[in-house]
Amino acid sequence: MSVIKPSLAKGTRDFTPVEMVKRNFIYDTIKSVFRKYGYAEIQTPSFENLSTLTGKYGDEGDKLIFKILNSGEYLKDAKKKSFDFAEEENSNKLIPLISEKALRYDLTVPFARYVVMHQNEITLPFKRFQVQPVWRADRPQKGRYREFYQCDVDVVGSASLLNEAEFILIYNEALAKLGLKDFTVKINNRKILSGIAEIIGKPDLIIDMTVAIDKLDKIGLDGVSKELLDRGFTEDDLEKLRPVILLEGTNEEKLASLKEVLTTSETGLKGIAEIEQVFEYVESLISYGLPLTAKLELDITLARGLNYYTGCIFEVKTNEVAMGSIGGGGRYDDLTGMFGLKDLTGVGVSFGADRIYDVLEELNLFPSSAEIGTKVLISNFDADAEKYALPILQQFRNAGIAAELYPSSAKLKKQMAYADAKNIPYVILIGDDEIATGELTLKDMQSGEQKKLTVLGILDLLK
């Protein structure tokens, strides 16, 4: 039997115990903020029917959906037809014959499906959060993985722009709690982008325009201009677009300029009014003592390349590390309509937990408590010491202190090496003297200091 060399699929990772403690620190911090704002947790399956996901993310997004091959004789039907597999059109015709399911691409579309299927059980507005992995057949690179976790928070059944304002505050509070000190919440409105497409006479090319503009920070103005020309825009169109794309100044100055540009577009002006209302809500909420760590920036080039956004859209970037966005989202007016439930508006945002992890690691922002699993190790020198230690071990655990008893008698050097390898901060040494006196030796593994304490004394110190 040949030996298979172990390897990971590209774009995936294993997580060590230390990494999992840090990841859970991120999840627990973010979840605590979600709950504070009235959101409850749900979960959905890791894979959905392919028809549920297809057509929700645009042409580029659809290409990144991981399809699951049907089990059984999946080629039986396909063999009945002749395909030229070099042609993309024929390949697309083959997919439904060999794949009916796919790994979820995000958490928003499965959430829309969930709302429709559970509409008689939920109370509107329905506020939920979800922390689960998603999969994308993307090209792996720094900060971009094929399997990664999303932390989503959404509300459906409410058109109030107070929701958008609160999402800004959720980003602000959660990221500040994680230790970030310099980050920007960018905001735009798809109605403004629609208005821009209207005034240049290309309303039917709104999707093409937003997909191109969304790449500004990656391919630059020249790259965006070339892509727009390829997508059906003219040089005259670009002359009108460039001043808008390169809009500068304060948020107020940008809004004033946009009002002049979009004066003939009812849709565009509505988008501006929505942005102004969100800013007003944020100002009102922070006036009651909430510190605003985030920089709030109106960015007209922010387009969020997903087709289902219809109103305010968000993106969050840290300014402390070179990293892509660490969060984003927006308003979707009729996502559930695709599943038969019409006119149910929703809005939601997502935290990119994996990128946030990389940012905190690079900035050394994880607290020491996020690196500790077991807090105290009890030594084991012989059968008598083990018997004496067992009730003490349970006392620590009953008190909520993570404790271990070394599982077999061994030399002190070996037990200390075990504690070092697991970053256990304290070791309790139990020998004949400790059993006789009831005072145990507590060793601080960082300082090397040792002291004699009773079990209750150690409990007080560790708490």
N, C-alpha and C positions, 0 to 999 in steps of 0.2 A: 504494500500500500504506500503510495507516494505521500510525502509530507507537504502539506499546503502552507505556504508562507503567509502568516496572518497579516492582513492589511485592512485599512479603512476605505470605504467608498469616498471618492473625492467630494469635498464640501461637507463632510460630517466629522464629528469629534467624539472621543470618549471624555467623560468628566470624572476626575479623581474625587475622593472624599472631601479634600480641601476645597476643590473647585465647587462642589455641590453646596458646601456650607456658604460660600460666597454668593452663589447663584440664588440660594434660598433667602439670603439677606436682601437681595434685590427684589425678589418676588414678594417677600413679606412686607417690605417697605412700601412698594407700590400698591399692594392689595390693601394695606391699612388706610391709604389715602382714598382709594376707590370706595371702601366701606364708609369712610367719613362723609363722603358726598352722596351716600344713599344707594350705592350700587351693590347688587347681589351676584354671586358667582354661579355660572352654569358651565357645562362641558358638552362638546359635540364629538361625533366619531372622527377618527383620523382620516378616513376616506369617505367620499361622497359619490353619488352617481355622477358620471362624467357630464351628463346633461345639466346637472345642477350648477356646475362650475363654468362650463363653456359659454363664451359670449359675454361674460361679466367684467373682464379685465382688459378688453381691447385685443387687437390682433397680436401685439407683442406679448401681452400677458398670457394669452391662450397658448402660445408656443412654449411657455415655461411650466405648464401644468404637467406634473408627473402622472402619466397614465399607468393603470394597473392592467396587466395582461389577463384576459379571461382564463379561468381554469378549465381543464377538460380539453375537448377537441375544438379549440378556438379557431383553427384554420379551416374547419370543415365547410363553413359557409363562404369563406374567402376564396377557397379553391375553385368555387363555382364560377368565379369571375376572373377575367384576365386583367392584370394591372401592370403598368409600367412604373416600377417603384422609383425610377429616377425623377418622375414628375410629381411635384408637390401636390397637385390637385388630386391625382389618383391615390397618393399616400393618405390624404385627408379622408378620401372615401373609404379607405381600408380601416381606419381607426375604429369606427363604430362596430365593425365586424369582429374585431379582436379585443376591444377594450370597452367596457361599460362603466367602469369605476375609475376614480383618480384620487390621489392624495390631495388633501385640501391645500389650496394656494394661499389662503388667508383665513381669518376668522369671521370676517364681515358677511360674506355670502352665505356660509353655513348658518350664521346667526339669523339672517333674513329667512332662510328656509325653516329654521327653528321657530321663529315668530309665527309664520303662517301655519305650521303644523300644530302649534300649541296656542293658537289665538283664543280659544275658548277657556284656557286655563290661566292666562296672564292678565294682569291689570295694567291698563295704559294710563300714563306713560310707563313703559317697561324699561327699567334701568338694569343693565347687566354688565358684568365683566367676565373675562375669560383669559386664562393663562395656559396656553397649550402650544405644541410644536406645529409648524407649517412647513411645506416643502415646495421648492422651486427649482426647476431644471436650469439654473443660472450658471454662469461661469464663475467658479470660486475665486475669490481674491480676499485681500485683507478687509475684514469687517463684513464680508458677504459670504454666506454659507448656503448650501442646498437644503439643509435641515436646520431650522432655527426656531426659537420660541418667540411668540408674540404675546404681548399683554394688552388686550383690547378692552375698551370701555365704551359702551354705546347706550343711547336712549332712543326708543322709537315711540311714536304716538304723541310727540310734542314739537310744535313749530317754533316755540319760544327761543329767541336768540340768547336767552340767559344760559341755556345749555352750552352754547359755544363759548361764552365767557367763562363758565365754570371749568370747561376743559383746559382753557389757558391756565387757570388757577391750579388745576390738578397737575398739569405739567410743572408749573412753578413750584408747588409744594413738594411733589414727589422727588424731583431732581435735586432740589435744595436739600432734602432729607438724606439723599444719597451722597451728598457732599459736593455736588457741582456748584461752582460759584460764578461761572461765566457761560451762559447759554442763551440762545435766541429762539423765540417762538415766532416763526414767520406765518403770516396770514394773508390770504387772498380770497377772492370770490369768483366762482365759475361764471356768475352772471356778468361780472366785469369783463371777463375774457370773451363771453358771448357777445357783449356790447361792442368790443373792439372788432370782432369778426364781422359784426353787422355794419359798422361805419366804413369798413373798407370793402363792403359789398361781397363778402365771402362767408355768409352765415352757415352754408352747407359744409364748409371746411373747418368748422370749429374744432373737431377732434384732431385733424391734421395739424392745426395751429398749436393746440395745447401740447400735443406730443412733442413737437419740435421745440417750443419755447421752454418746456420742462427740462431740456438738456443743456440750457445755456451755461450752467456752471461746469459742464463736462466738456462741451465742444466749442464754447465761445460763440460770439456774435456771428463770425464768419461761417461757422459750422451750422448754426441755426438758420442763417440766411440761405445757405445752399440747400438745406433740407426743405425749407419752405418753398423755394423755387421748384424743387423736385416734386413737391406735393401739390403744385398747381397755383401757387401765388406768383404775382408779377413783381417786377422791380418797383412799379408805382405803389403796390401794396406794401412792399418792404420799406419804402420811404415814409409811409404813414406809420408803420409798426415800430421802427427803430426808436423814435423818441419816447414811445410808450414803454418799450422793453427796457430802455436805459433810464427810466424815470428815477430821479434822485431827490433828496431833501428829507425833511421830517415826515412823519405819517400824515400830519395835517396838510403839509405842502403837497404831498403826493395826491391826497384826496382832492384838494382844490384843483390841481392840474387835470386830474381825471374827469372832474365835473365839466371842465371846459371841453375836453376832448370828446366826451360821451354825451354832450348836451342834447343830441338828437336820438339817443338810444334809451328807451324806457327801461329795457332790461339792464343795461349797464348802470343807469342811475339807481335802480333798485339794489343792485349789488353794492354800490357805494354806500347807500343808506344802511344796508345790513352791517357793513363793516363799522360804520360810525356808531351804530347801536351796540355792537359788541364792545367797542372801545369804551363807550359810556358805561356799560355794565361793569366792566373791569375796574374802571376808575371808581365807581360807586363802592364796589366790594373791597378794594384795597384801602379805601378811605376809612374803613373801620378797623384798621390796625394790622391787616395782613401784609407782611413784607413781600415786596415784589422783587425777586432775584432775577427773573427772566427779563431779557430785552424783548419788547414786543415790536415787530417790524412788519409793515405792509410791503409785501414783495410781489409786484405785478408779474414777475416771471415765474412765480410758483404756480404750477398747473396741475400737479399730481396726475400722472398719466392714466388714471383709472376712469373708465367711462361713466361709472355710476354716480360720481360727484356732481351736485347741481347748485350748491350754495357756497358757504364759507369752507375754505380748505386750509389745512395747517401743515407745517413741517417744523421740526425742532432740530437744531444743530448746536453742538458744543463748540465753543470758541477756544477751548483749552487744549484740544488734541485734533490732529488732522484725521477726520473721520467723516463718513457720510452722515445722512440724517439719522437721528436716534429716536425719531418718532414722527408721526404724521396721521392725517385723517381728514374728515370733512363731513359735510351735509349731503345726504342722498334722499331725494324727495319721493322716489317710488321704486326703491330696490325690491320691496316685497311684491310689487306688481308683476314681476317676472314669474312669481309663483302663485298668481291669482288673487292676491290681496291688494287691491288698488288704493292709491292715495294715502298711504301710511308713511309719513315723513320720519326720517331718522337722522341722527348725527353721532359720529363716534371718532375716537382717536386710538392710536396704538403706540405702545412703547417697544422699541427694539431692544429686548433684554440682552441679546448677545453682544450687540455693539456697546450697550451701556456697560456690560461687564468689562469689555476690552478698554473702555475709557477709564473706568474706576481702577483697573489694574495698572494702566499706564501712569495714572496720576497718584497711585498709591493711596487711594481713598478708602479702601476697605478697613473698617475698624478691627482692632485686634480680636474682639469678640467674635467677628465673622470668620476667624481662622481656627477657632477652638471647637473641637467636637467634645471629646472626653475631657472633663475638668480635673479629675483626680484618678490616679492609678494606685491601687493597694497592692503592696508587694506580697509575694508568696514564696516563703523559704522552706516550709515543710508542712506536714499534715496538720500539726497543732496550730500553726499560724493561719492556715487556710480555714480551719474550723472556726477559729476566733474571728476571722475577717468577714465571714459570710453574713452574719447579722448586721455588721457595721456597713457593709456594702449596700444592704437593703435600706438602712437608715438614710444613707445619702440619696439613694434613688427616690425614696419616699418624700424627701425634702426637695425634689426637683433638680438635684445635682447629678450631672452625667458622670457616672463612676464605673470603673472596671476593676476586677480582681484579676491579676495575672493568672492565666488558667492552669498553670502547673508550677511546681517548685523548680527554681532555677537560680543560677548565680546572679548576684546583684547587678553586675555589669551588663548582663543580657537584658534584665528587666529595665534598667535605666536607658539602654539603647532603644528599647521598644517605646518608652515614654518620649524620648527625644524624636524618634521617627514620626510619631503621631502628634507632636507638638502639645503634649499633655503638660499643663503648667505645674501640677503638683503631684508628688508621690508620697504615699504614706508607707513608712517602714514599720513592720511588725515583727519583732523578735521576742526572745524570752523575756527581756527586761520590760518591754512594752506590755506583754501579756500579764506580767506580775504586777505592774504598777497601774495599769489602765491609762497611762499617758503614752500616746503614740508619737512617733517622730514624723513631723511633716516637713518635707523638703520642697523648697521653691526651686523649680528647675531653671528658672531664668537667672536668679541671683546666686543660687547655690546655698542660700541660708537654710538652716535647719532649726526647728524649735519643737519642744515637747508640749503637746496639747491633748486634752481629753477629746472624745468624739464630739461632744457638744461644742467645745471650743473651736474645733475644726469646722463644724457646721456653721457656726456664727461667722467665721472668717471667710469661708467660701461663698456664703450668701451675700 
